[in-house]
Amino acid sequence: MDADELADVRAAYDREVRRDARPDTADARVERAGAVVRQTAADGAGGGGGGGAEWNRVIWSDLDEETADAEIAAQVAYFAGRGAGEVEWKLYGHDRPADLGDRLRAAGFVPEPAETLMVGRVDELAALPVEPPAGITLRAVTDEAGVDLMMDVRAKAFGTGRPAMRHLLLTLLREEPETIAAVVAMAGDTPVSAARMEMRPGTSFAGLWGGGTLPQWRGRGIYRLLVAHRARIAADRGIRYLQVDASADSRPILQRLGFATLGTTVPYIWTAKP
């Protein structure tokens, strides 16, 4: 993509995925509050506090040097008043003011590792000539057993479990199956890689998430396979772009597949004091 197309795609992403965001699940609520768009979990505490299926988060903001501190304080007060255990404010590299990250830290938010916001054209990715590596088959995740396979991969690939993620996946499969496509790569009866794609109605973008592979199975083309697999599903749905918050490990693979960089993202996390 050239610079003009990237600028247009980023503007569309900000508008469709952030400013006009839809909730993670039917029970969550997304609303415009002053100069921010935020999601409120149905149970107040959200995925960080009460183990719910949704996350409390600030999705989009339109701030400047004069308004930023007061708006940050207002959001902290709002979520704290609802008993939120954890709130994510995802900061994008082009968000304003330029020192918004410093202001979030001053308000008690803690930054997680930066990631690269990347986007690829679905039609090109769906046409990638990719075949499963020897001994690998793909299993679509449609039930609790499949979700448990995904959680097994996550624990072994990243060294962490995440009960709230399991809850979210089960909730989406049960209540909004059209918004998610999840898959596990199997070596016989052993799950070795897993990933999902989230699709929100009315947007040009689908998000690729997960992509964890067991260490001994990396470097064999499984990650590439799962990207192409999800791209073909997106193409059948008429989706134009795939979006990824890429880690340092996945960024070069995605670049080779044709993804372009839109910018950077840093999740800032506020945690309620005990």
C-alpha positions in Angstrom: 0.0 0.0 0.0 1.3 3.5 -0.8 1.1 6.4 1.7 -2.2 7.7 0.4 -3.9 4.3 0.7 -2.4 3.7 4.2 -3.8 7.1 5.3 -7.2 6.2 4.0 -7.2 2.8 5.6 -6.1 4.2 8.9 -8.9 6.8 8.8 -11.4 4.1 8.0 -10.0 1.9 10.9 -10.3 4.8 13.4 -13.8 5.5 12.3 -15.2 1.9 11.9 -13.3 0.0 14.6 -12.7 2.7 17.2 -15.0 5.7 17.0 -18.1 3.6 15.9 -17.0 0.5 17.8 -19.4 -2.2 18.7 -19.3 -4.1 22.0 -17.3 -7.3 22.4 -20.5 -9.2 23.3 -24.3 -8.4 23.3 -24.1 -7.8 27.1 -21.5 -5.1 27.0 -22.2 -1.5 26.3 -20.3 0.9 24.1 -21.0 4.6 24.4 -19.6 8.0 23.6 -18.8 9.9 26.8 -17.5 13.3 26.3 -14.4 13.1 24.1 -13.9 9.3 24.4 -15.6 6.1 23.3 -15.6 3.5 26.0 -16.9 -0.1 26.5 -18.4 -1.0 29.9 -18.6 -4.7 30.9 -22.1 -5.9 31.8 -21.0 -6.9 35.3 -19.0 -3.7 35.9 -15.9 -5.6 36.9 -15.2 -6.9 33.5 -12.6 -9.5 32.3 -9.9 -8.1 34.5 -11.9 -8.1 37.7 -14.9 -10.4 37.8 -14.0 -12.9 35.2 -16.7 -11.7 32.9 -16.7 -12.1 29.1 -16.0 -8.4 28.3 -13.4 -5.9 29.0 -13.7 -2.4 30.4 -11.8 -0.2 28.0 -11.4 3.1 26.3 -11.4 2.5 22.6 -11.1 6.0 21.0 -10.4 9.5 22.2 -10.3 13.0 20.8 -8.2 14.9 23.3 -5.7 17.8 23.4 -3.3 19.3 26.0 -6.1 21.2 27.7 -8.6 18.4 28.0 -6.6 15.2 28.4 -5.9 15.1 32.1 -9.5 15.9 33.1 -10.9 13.3 30.7 -8.5 10.6 32.0 -9.5 11.4 35.5 -13.2 11.2 34.5 -12.8 7.8 33.0 -10.9 6.4 36.0 -13.6 7.8 38.3 -16.4 6.3 36.1 -14.9 2.8 36.0 -13.8 2.8 39.6 -17.4 3.8 40.6 -18.7 0.7 38.8 -16.3 -1.6 40.7 -14.0 -2.2 37.7 -11.0 -4.3 38.6 -9.1 -3.5 35.4 -9.4 -1.0 32.6 -7.5 -0.9 29.3 -6.8 2.3 27.5 -5.3 1.3 24.1 -3.1 4.2 22.9 -2.4 4.4 19.2 0.8 6.1 18.0 -1.2 8.8 16.2 -3.5 9.7 19.1 -3.3 13.1 20.6 -1.9 14.9 22.5 1.5 13.6 21.8 2.3 13.0 25.5 -0.9 11.1 26.2 1.1 8.1 27.3 2.9 10.1 30.0 -0.5 11.5 31.2 -1.9 8.0 31.4 1.1 6.8 33.5 0.7 9.8 35.8 -2.9 8.7 36.3 -1.9 5.2 37.4 -2.0 3.4 34.0 0.8 0.9 33.4 1.9 0.3 29.8 2.2 -3.2 28.4 4.7 -4.0 25.5 4.1 -2.0 22.3 2.7 -3.8 19.3 2.5 -2.9 15.6 -0.8 -2.2 14.0 -0.8 -4.0 10.7 -3.3 -4.4 7.9 -3.6 -6.6 4.8 -5.9 -6.9 1.9 -8.2 -9.9 2.3 -8.3 -10.7 -1.4 -4.5 -11.0 -1.6 -4.2 -13.0 1.6 -6.9 -15.4 0.7 -5.1 -16.2 -2.6 -1.9 -17.1 -0.8 -0.7 -20.6 -2.0 -0.5 -22.3 1.4 -0.7 -26.0 2.2 -0.7 -27.5 5.6 2.7 -28.8 6.8 3.0 -32.6 6.9 1.0 -34.1 9.6 -1.1 -31.0 10.4 -4.8 -30.7 10.0 -7.1 -27.8 10.9 -10.1 -28.1 13.3 -12.7 -25.5 13.4 -13.6 -24.5 17.0 -17.4 -24.6 17.5 -17.9 -25.9 21.0 -16.4 -26.0 24.5 -14.1 -28.9 23.6 -12.5 -26.8 20.9 -12.1 -23.8 23.2 -10.3 -26.0 25.7 -7.9 -27.1 23.0 -7.2 -23.4 22.2 -6.6 -22.7 25.9 -4.2 -25.6 26.1 -2.2 -24.1 23.2 -2.2 -20.7 24.8 -0.9 -22.1 28.2 1.9 -24.0 26.5 2.8 -21.3 23.9 2.7 -18.2 26.1 3.0 -19.8 29.6 -0.2 -18.2 30.8 -3.9 -19.1 31.1 -6.7 -16.6 30.8 -10.1 -17.7 32.2 -11.7 -14.5 30.9 -10.6 -15.3 27.4 -12.2 -18.8 27.6 -15.4 -17.1 28.9 -15.4 -14.7 26.0 -14.9 -17.3 23.4 -17.7 -19.5 24.8 -20.0 -16.5 25.0 -19.4 -15.5 21.4 -19.8 -19.1 20.1 -23.0 -19.4 22.0 -24.6 -16.0 21.4 -22.9 -14.5 18.3 -21.3 -17.3 16.3 -21.3 -15.2 13.2 -18.8 -12.8 14.7 -16.0 -15.3 15.4 -14.0 -17.9 13.5 -11.6 -19.9 15.6 -9.3 -22.7 14.5 -6.8 -25.2 16.0 -4.0 -26.8 14.2 -3.7 -30.5 15.2 -0.8 -32.9 14.9 -2.8 -36.1 15.3 -4.6 -35.7 18.6 -2.3 -32.9 19.8 -3.2 -29.2 19.5 -0.1 -27.4 18.4 -1.4 -23.9 17.3 -4.5 -21.9 17.6 -5.9 -18.6 16.4 -9.2 -16.7 16.0 -10.7 -14.0 13.9 -13.3 -11.5 15.2 -15.7 -9.9 12.8 -18.0 -7.1 13.7 -21.0 -6.5 11.5 -20.9 -3.3 9.4 -17.1 -2.9 9.3 -14.5 -3.4 6.6 -12.1 -5.0 9.1 -11.7 -8.3 10.8 -9.2 -8.7 13.6 -6.7 -11.6 13.8 -6.0 -12.6 17.4 -4.1 -15.4 19.1 -1.8 -17.1 16.7 0.0 -19.0 19.4 2.2 -22.0 18.4 4.0 -24.5 20.6 7.7 -23.7 20.5 8.7 -27.1 19.0 6.3 -26.5 16.1 7.4 -23.0 15.2 9.1 -22.2 11.9 7.1 -24.8 9.9 4.6 -22.5 8.2 1.7 -23.1 10.6 1.3 -19.4 11.5 1.1 -18.6 7.7 -1.4 -21.4 7.3 -3.7 -20.0 9.9 -3.5 -16.5 8.5 -4.5 -17.7 5.0 -7.2 -19.9 6.4 -8.9 -17.0 8.2 -8.4 -14.7 5.2 -10.5 -17.2 3.1 -13.3 -17.1 5.6 -13.1 -13.3 5.6 -13.2 -13.2 1.8 -16.4 -15.3 1.8 -18.0 -12.7 4.2 -17.0 -9.8 1.9 -14.6 -8.3 4.4 -11.9 -6.1 2.8 -9.1 -6.0 5.4 -7.4 -8.1 8.1 -6.0 -6.2 11.1 -3.4 -7.5 13.5 -1.8 -6.0 16.7 1.5 -7.7 15.9 4.2 -8.7 18.3 7.9 -8.4 17.4 7.9 -12.1 16.6 4.9 -12.0 14.2 5.6 -8.7 12.5 8.3 -10.0 10.0 6.1 -12.9 9.1 3.1 -10.7 8.4 5.3 -8.3 6.4 6.4 -11.2 4.2 2.7 -12.1 3.7 1.9 -8.6 2.5 0.7 -6.8 5.6 1.5 -3.1 5.9 2.1 -1.0 9.0 -0.5 1.5 10.1 1.3 2.5 13.3 1.8 1.3 16.8 -0.4 0.4 19.8 0.3 0.3 23.5 -2.2 -1.1 25.9 -2.2 1.0 29.1 -3.8 -0.9 32.1 -5.4 0.7 35.2 -5.9 -1.7 38.1 -8.1 -1.0 41.1 -6.2 -0.9 44.4 -7.2 -3.6 46.8 
